[in-house]
Amino acid sequence: MQAWKIIVLFLGAFMGGMSIFFFKGDNTKTLKLILSFSGAFLFGITVLHLIPDAYHFNDNYVGVFILAGFLFQIVLEQFSEGIEHGHMHKPEHEHIAFPLGILISLCIHAFLEGMPLAEGHQDQLVYGIALHHIPAAFALGTVLLANRQNKSKIIVFIVLFAIMAPAGYFFSYKLSTNGIGNLQHYYGRIMGVVIGIFLHISTTILFESSSDHKFTIRKMIAVLLGVGLALAGFFNEV
């Protein structure tokens, strides 16, 4: 288990969330570029690394769990209001699940995202997740601030969100090293769920981070850089 992964994961979400006290929430151009880059990077890592690795377990049901993860992310977004995509809108109608439902769904999402990091060659993914969590944490803080949550509560929520990806990494590490019962036999299926979530998140980011689903030149450059970085890492390992 590597301490630097925990530090990078935590700081990405924490600094992204804390920045709401220094920047205006309506300035989203830079955040959208970060989202586009991280979405493309996550998609590239998922296709080039995670999917092939999941099928190394020779489990014919991995595909079923990939679909399950994809659908599970749709369910999570019913509570998170799309914050993991960088959405910062205030819910049209106040409901009992807010902000608890948003926080719980985001924490589950971040926990699952940290799980693939137990594999030794997933170092690139650490940076992709950390970048992805910057706008997500910023959006979370912005929505909480817009709903008149006090500063102390906002900081607690941000810290809780920031520790979930490291917690997922820790759990997955124990799982893969046979530290938690016999769950390592189902590691491929758990990764299938994570892959489904990554596929949903990355593709949604790519098509929702600009108006009318049009790729501007800046967004195209960000996407190409994200995919290019994933490819560079892949060919470096081949």
C-alpha positions as CSV (number, residue, x, y, z in Angstrom):
1,M,0.0,0.0,0.0
2,Q,1.4,3.4,-1.1
3,A,0.9,6.5,1.1
4,W,1.4,8.9,-1.9
5,K,-1.8,7.5,-3.5
6,I,-3.8,8.3,-0.3
7,I,-2.3,11.8,-0.1
8,V,-3.0,12.6,-3.8
9,L,-6.6,11.3,-3.6
10,F,-7.4,13.2,-0.5
11,L,-5.8,16.5,-1.5
12,G,-7.6,16.5,-4.9
13,A,-11.1,16.4,-3.4
14,F,-10.2,18.4,-0.3
15,M,-8.6,21.3,-2.2
16,G,-11.3,21.2,-4.8
17,G,-14.0,21.5,-2.1
18,M,-12.2,24.1,0.0
19,S,-11.7,26.4,-3.1
20,I,-15.4,27.4,-2.9
21,F,-14.4,29.8,-0.2
22,F,-12.0,31.5,-2.6
23,F,-13.6,31.3,-6.0
24,K,-17.1,32.1,-7.4
25,G,-19.2,29.0,-8.2
26,D,-20.5,30.5,-11.5
27,N,-17.0,30.5,-13.0
28,T,-17.1,27.0,-14.6
29,K,-15.0,27.3,-17.8
30,T,-11.8,26.0,-16.2
31,L,-13.7,23.3,-14.3
32,K,-15.3,22.1,-17.5
33,L,-12.0,21.7,-19.1
34,I,-10.7,19.7,-16.1
35,L,-13.8,17.6,-16.3
36,S,-13.3,16.9,-20.0
37,F,-9.6,16.0,-19.5
38,S,-10.3,13.8,-16.5
39,G,-13.3,12.1,-18.2
40,A,-11.3,11.3,-21.3
41,F,-8.4,10.1,-19.2
42,L,-10.7,7.8,-17.1
43,F,-12.3,6.4,-20.2
44,G,-8.9,5.7,-21.7
45,I,-7.6,4.0,-18.5
46,T,-10.8,2.0,-18.2
47,V,-10.6,0.6,-21.8
48,L,-6.9,0.1,-21.9
49,H,-6.3,-1.3,-18.4
50,L,-9.3,-2.0,-16.2
51,I,-11.5,-4.0,-18.6
52,P,-8.6,-6.3,-19.8
53,D,-7.5,-6.8,-16.2
54,A,-11.1,-7.7,-15.1
55,Y,-11.3,-10.5,-17.7
56,H,-8.0,-12.0,-16.5
57,F,-9.9,-13.6,-13.7
58,N,-11.6,-15.9,-16.3
59,D,-15.0,-15.1,-14.9
60,N,-17.8,-15.2,-17.6
61,Y,-20.0,-13.0,-15.4
62,V,-17.7,-9.9,-15.4
63,G,-19.7,-8.3,-18.2
64,V,-22.9,-8.7,-16.1
65,F,-21.3,-6.8,-13.3
66,I,-20.1,-4.1,-15.6
67,L,-23.7,-3.5,-16.7
68,A,-24.7,-3.6,-13.0
69,G,-22.2,-0.9,-12.2
70,F,-23.4,1.2,-15.1
71,L,-27.0,1.0,-13.9
72,F,-26.0,1.5,-10.3
73,Q,-24.4,4.8,-11.1
74,I,-27.7,5.9,-12.7
75,V,-29.4,5.1,-9.4
76,L,-26.8,7.0,-7.4
77,E,-27.3,10.1,-9.6
78,Q,-30.9,10.2,-8.6
79,F,-29.6,11.3,-5.2
80,S,-26.4,13.1,-6.1
81,E,-28.1,15.5,-8.5
82,G,-25.2,14.9,-11.0
83,I,-22.6,16.5,-8.8
84,E,-20.0,13.9,-9.8
85,H,-20.2,15.4,-13.3
86,G,-19.5,18.9,-11.9
87,H,-23.2,20.0,-11.9
88,M,-23.7,22.8,-9.4
89,H,-27.4,23.6,-9.7
90,K,-29.6,23.8,-6.7
91,P,-32.4,21.2,-6.7
92,E,-35.6,22.6,-8.0
93,H,-37.6,21.2,-5.0
94,E,-36.2,20.7,-1.5
95,H,-36.5,17.1,-0.4
96,I,-35.6,15.1,2.7
97,A,-32.7,13.4,1.0
98,F,-30.9,16.7,0.6
99,P,-28.1,17.1,1.4
100,L,-27.8,13.7,3.1
101,G,-28.7,11.8,-0.1
102,I,-26.2,13.7,-2.1
103,L,-23.4,13.1,0.4
104,I,-24.1,9.4,0.8
105,S,-24.3,8.8,-3.0
106,L,-21.1,10.8,-3.6
107,C,-19.3,8.9,-0.9
108,I,-20.3,5.5,-2.3
109,H,-19.2,6.7,-5.7
110,A,-15.8,7.9,-4.5
111,F,-15.3,4.7,-2.4
112,L,-15.9,2.5,-5.4
113,E,-13.6,4.7,-7.6
114,G,-10.7,4.1,-5.2
115,M,-10.9,0.3,-5.4
116,P,-9.0,-0.3,-8.7
117,L,-6.0,1.4,-7.2
118,A,-4.8,-1.7,-5.4
119,E,-3.5,-3.0,-8.6
120,G,0.2,-2.0,-8.9
121,H,0.1,-0.6,-12.4
122,Q,-2.8,1.8,-11.8
123,D,-0.7,4.8,-10.8
124,Q,-2.1,6.9,-13.7
125,L,-5.6,6.3,-12.4
126,V,-4.7,8.0,-9.2
127,Y,-4.2,11.3,-10.9
128,G,-7.3,10.8,-13.1
129,I,-9.5,10.2,-10.1
130,A,-8.0,13.1,-8.1
131,L,-8.6,15.5,-11.1
132,H,-12.1,14.2,-11.4
133,H,-12.8,14.9,-7.8
134,I,-11.7,18.5,-7.9
135,P,-14.8,19.7,-9.8
136,A,-17.0,17.2,-8.0
137,A,-15.9,18.5,-4.6
138,F,-16.2,22.1,-5.8
139,A,-19.8,21.3,-7.0
140,L,-20.6,19.7,-3.7
141,G,-19.4,22.7,-1.7
142,T,-21.1,25.1,-4.0
143,V,-24.5,23.4,-3.7
144,L,-24.1,23.2,0.1
145,L,-23.2,26.8,0.3
146,A,-26.2,27.8,-1.9
147,N,-28.4,25.9,0.5
148,R,-27.2,27.9,3.5
149,Q,-25.2,25.2,5.2
150,N,-22.8,26.6,7.7
151,K,-19.1,26.7,7.0
152,S,-18.2,24.1,9.6
153,K,-20.7,21.6,8.2
154,I,-19.5,22.2,4.7
155,I,-15.9,21.5,5.7
156,V,-16.9,18.3,7.5
157,F,-18.8,17.1,4.4
158,I,-15.9,17.9,2.1
159,V,-13.4,16.0,4.4
160,L,-15.8,13.0,4.5
161,F,-16.0,13.0,0.7
162,A,-12.2,13.4,0.4
163,I,-11.4,10.3,2.6
164,M,-13.7,8.0,0.7
165,A,-11.5,7.2,-2.3
166,P,-8.5,6.5,0.0
167,A,-10.8,4.3,2.0
168,G,-11.8,2.4,-1.1
169,Y,-8.2,2.0,-2.0
170,F,-7.4,0.6,1.5
171,F,-10.4,-1.8,1.3
172,S,-9.4,-3.0,-2.1
173,Y,-5.8,-3.5,-1.1
174,K,-6.9,-5.6,1.9
175,L,-9.2,-7.5,-0.4
176,S,-6.6,-8.2,-3.1
177,T,-4.0,-9.3,-0.5
178,N,-6.4,-11.8,1.1
179,G,-6.8,-9.5,4.2
180,I,-10.6,-9.7,4.2
181,G,-12.1,-13.1,4.4
182,N,-12.5,-14.9,1.0
183,L,-13.7,-11.8,-0.9
184,Q,-10.7,-11.8,-3.1
185,H,-12.4,-14.6,-5.1
186,Y,-14.9,-12.0,-6.2
187,Y,-12.4,-9.2,-7.0
188,G,-13.0,-9.4,-10.7
189,R,-16.7,-8.9,-10.2
190,I,-16.2,-6.0,-7.9
191,M,-13.9,-4.5,-10.5
192,G,-16.7,-5.0,-13.0
193,V,-19.0,-2.8,-11.0
194,V,-16.3,-0.1,-10.8
195,I,-15.7,-0.4,-14.5
196,G,-19.4,0.2,-15.2
197,I,-19.4,3.3,-13.0
198,F,-16.3,4.6,-14.7
199,L,-17.8,4.1,-18.2
200,H,-21.0,5.9,-17.2
201,I,-19.2,8.8,-15.5
202,S,-16.5,9.3,-18.2
203,T,-19.0,9.2,-21.1
204,T,-21.5,11.4,-19.4
205,I,-18.8,14.0,-18.6
206,L,-17.6,14.0,-22.2
207,F,-21.1,14.7,-23.5
208,E,-22.4,17.0,-20.8
209,S,-19.5,19.3,-20.1
210,S,-20.4,21.6,-23.0
211,S,-23.7,23.1,-24.2
212,D,-25.7,21.3,-26.9
213,H,-23.2,18.4,-26.7
214,K,-20.8,20.3,-29.0
215,F,-17.1,19.9,-28.8
216,T,-15.3,23.3,-28.8
217,I,-11.7,23.5,-29.8
218,R,-10.6,23.9,-26.2
219,K,-12.7,20.9,-25.1
220,M,-11.4,18.8,-28.0
221,I,-7.8,19.6,-27.0
222,A,-8.6,18.6,-23.4
223,V,-10.1,15.4,-24.5
224,L,-7.2,14.5,-26.8
225,L,-4.7,15.3,-24.0
226,G,-6.6,13.0,-21.6
227,V,-6.8,10.1,-24.1
228,G,-3.2,10.8,-25.2
229,L,-1.9,10.6,-21.6
230,A,-3.7,7.3,-21.1
231,L,-2.3,5.9,-24.3
232,A,1.2,7.1,-23.4
233,G,1.0,5.2,-20.1
234,F,-0.3,2.1,-21.9
235,F,2.5,2.0,-24.4
236,N,5.0,2.7,-21.8
237,E,3.9,-0.5,-20.0
238,V,3.7,-2.7,-23.0
